[in-house]
Structure formats: structure tokens, C-alpha cells
Amino acid sequence: MTFLPKSKGKNQNGGFRTKPEAELAAAEFLRKIRQGYEQIDMPLVDYIQSWISNYKEGAVRKNTRKQHENI
């Protein structure tokens, strides 16, 4: 016998408890896409490098930037 904790909101499979919750999430996703957001598959390393150059360049110390670049 296996005991699992009760789920609140999304279940562990990434789904939703109810169809209306799923429809609401889908509508929100589509709204963001229409506003110019884009969902792409990107390796974490590429994302971090992009994030550093766009948001942290000049705002963090040199050693912090080097640590992030070495990930």
C-alpha cells in the first residue's frame, strides 16, 4: 500500500484538477502568445548567458558574472 500527499491545484503529472482550470490556463497561455511572448526550447546554459547579458551585465560584480558564465 502506498500513501501519497493530497494534491492542491495541479497534480504531479502537470495536469489540472478540473477542466475549467485547464481551460483558464490555456486561455492565459494564448493571451501571452498574442501579446508577443514566445515559448521556445532553449538549453539552460544558453538561457543563463542570455539572461546575464540582457539583465545583469553591469549590475553585478565581476566575480558573480564569471560564476554564472561558468555554469
N, C-alpha and C positions, 0 to 999 in steps of 0.2 A: 504494500500500500504506500502511496506517495502523497504527501501533503504539500500543497503549493499555496503561497500567499494570495489573498484575494487581490484581483486586479482593479485598479481605479483608472478609468479612462481607457487609454489604448491598451490592448492586450500585448503579450510578449511577442506575438507574431507580427506586430506592426499594424494590425488591423484596428478597427473601431468597434465599440460595443454595440452601436446601433447604426442603422442605415442613414438616418438623418445626420449623425455625427460625421460619417464618411462623406456625405454629400456636401456638408458645410466646409469640410477640409478641402474637398475638390474645388469648390467654388472659390475659396480663398487662394488656392494654388493658381487657378486660371486667372483670377484678378491680378495677381502679382506678375504673371507672364504677360498679360496685356499692358501692364504699366511699364514694361521694359525689363523686368527681372528675367534672368535666363538661368536655367538649370543645366549644368554641364558636368560631365565626369572629368575630374581632374585629380591627378595624384597629389597626395598631401604635400609632398616636397614642393611641387610647383605652386600650390596654393599658398604655402607659407612664404615662399620667395616673393610672390605677387603681393601678398599682404604687407610684408616688410617694406617693399619698395613704394607701395601706394599709401600706407598709413603710418609707418613708423620711421621712415628714413628722416633723420634729423631730429627726431623726437625722443630717441632712446640713446643710451650711451653706446660707445663703440663696441665694448665687450658684449653687451646684450645683443646687439645686431649680429656679431660674429657667432654667438651661441646659437641663435636662430638659424643662421645660414648653414651651420654645420649639422643640422638635423637631417 
